[in-house]
Amino acid sequence: MAFTLEKVVPWGRSFNEYLAMFALAKKELRKRFLGCCDGPASFNCMMKHRGGHVVSVDPIYRFSADEIRNRMDETYEEIMEQTRKNKNEFVWRHISSVKELGKVRMAAMNNFLSDYVAGLKEGRYVDASLPTLPFKAREFDIALCSHFLFLYSEHLSEDFHIQSIEELCRVASEVRIFPLLELGAKKSRHLETVVDRLEKGGFVVDIKKVPYEFQKGGNEMLRVRLQ
Ligand SMILES: C[S@@+](CC[C@H](N)C(=O)[O-])C[C@H]1O[C@@H](n2cnc3c(N)ncnc32)[C@H](O)[C@@H]1O
């Protein structure tokens, strides 16, 4: 099925949220990162400013900066309204209100947009989609995947999860995925079987608590490595 902009609701997390979601230690920031499904998040842009190395991959990068900005403007109010309605599904600790959430997300997405054209030229934003990635084996030290795998468990099959995680493990020495919840703040229906199948396939898998919780109960990441 074609990937069209009408299907995308751009919503990007900030650099500090990435640090917390993936429990990234300062010394790890020197590593080569793949930001998978990064969308309009600001991790790549902020790491570039710090001299770090991140390549982000997402099908949204086939669209221009103007197209992404227009889509952000079209969908912003709807996301805010949905968040107000479902306010009880979230923990308002790191971010204290829906209004602040809007500010944090817009600041992150504006940072992304300010870096996007240069990043495309430098090959830091790559238009590609799981479960197949256009990278060489072990091109990265750590692959991060925020708010895509497990979150959309209702729409993405268990096999899609396995293929995607195996592909991420091919291109990176370690894979970190956050959160392990699906929409509605429920534990992903695929989590247990996916962990079991990965372990049987020779991967080392662990679940680690992280210093971040926005969706209630969403404070764990999955780490996967080939043995
Ligand atoms: C909810 S957003 C998360 C953005 C970012 N990771 C963050 O946490 O702020 C999910 C992203 O997954 C991207 N996406 C959708 N299908 C994909 C696929 N098959 N492979 C990689 N990314 C995909 C979407 O374009 C979107 O940008």
The ligand as a MOL file (V3000), in Angstrom:
LIG
                    3D

  0  0  0     0  0            999 V3000
M  V30 BEGIN CTAB
M  V30 COUNTS 27 29 0 0 0
M  V30 BEGIN ATOM
M  V30 1 C 4.6930 8.0870 16.1710 0
M  V30 2 S 5.9610 8.5050 15.0210 0 CHG=1
M  V30 3 C 7.3870 8.4700 16.0540 0
M  V30 4 C 8.4310 9.5110 15.6590 0
M  V30 5 C 9.6760 9.5350 16.5240 0
M  V30 6 N 10.3200 8.2540 16.5960 0
M  V30 7 C 9.3640 9.9910 17.9190 0
M  V30 8 O 9.3190 9.1880 18.8590 0
M  V30 9 O 9.1400 11.1850 18.0970 0 CHG=-1
M  V30 10 C 6.1110 7.0040 14.0550 0
M  V30 11 C 6.9740 7.1730 12.8170 0
M  V30 12 O 7.1040 5.9080 12.1670 0
M  V30 13 C 7.1990 6.1610 10.7780 0
M  V30 14 N 6.9440 4.9300 10.0190 0
M  V30 15 C 5.7630 4.4540 9.5330 0
M  V30 16 N 5.9460 3.2800 8.8970 0
M  V30 17 C 7.2780 2.9970 8.9580 0
M  V30 18 C 8.0950 1.9020 8.4980 0
M  V30 19 N 7.5510 0.8420 7.8580 0
M  V30 20 N 9.4190 1.9450 8.7370 0
M  V30 21 C 9.9670 2.9970 9.4040 0
M  V30 22 N 9.2450 4.0450 9.8760 0
M  V30 23 C 7.9140 4.0460 9.6730 0
M  V30 24 C 6.1820 7.2660 10.5420 0
M  V30 25 O 6.4020 7.9470 9.3250 0
M  V30 26 C 6.3940 8.1390 11.7750 0
M  V30 27 O 7.3010 9.1820 11.5270 0
M  V30 END ATOM
M  V30 BEGIN BOND
M  V30 1 1 1 2
M  V30 2 1 2 3
M  V30 3 1 2 10
M  V30 4 1 3 4
M  V30 5 1 4 5
M  V30 6 1 5 6
M  V30 7 1 5 7
M  V30 8 2 7 8
M  V30 9 1 7 9
M  V30 10 1 10 11
M  V30 11 1 11 12
M  V30 12 1 11 26
M  V30 13 1 12 13
M  V30 14 1 13 14
M  V30 15 1 13 24
M  V30 16 1 14 15
M  V30 17 1 14 23
M  V30 18 2 15 16
M  V30 19 1 16 17
M  V30 20 1 17 18
M  V30 21 2 17 23
M  V30 22 1 18 19
M  V30 23 2 18 20
M  V30 24 1 20 21
M  V30 25 2 21 22
M  V30 26 1 22 23
M  V30 27 1 24 25
M  V30 28 1 24 26
M  V30 29 1 26 27
M  V30 END BOND
M  V30 END CTAB
M  END
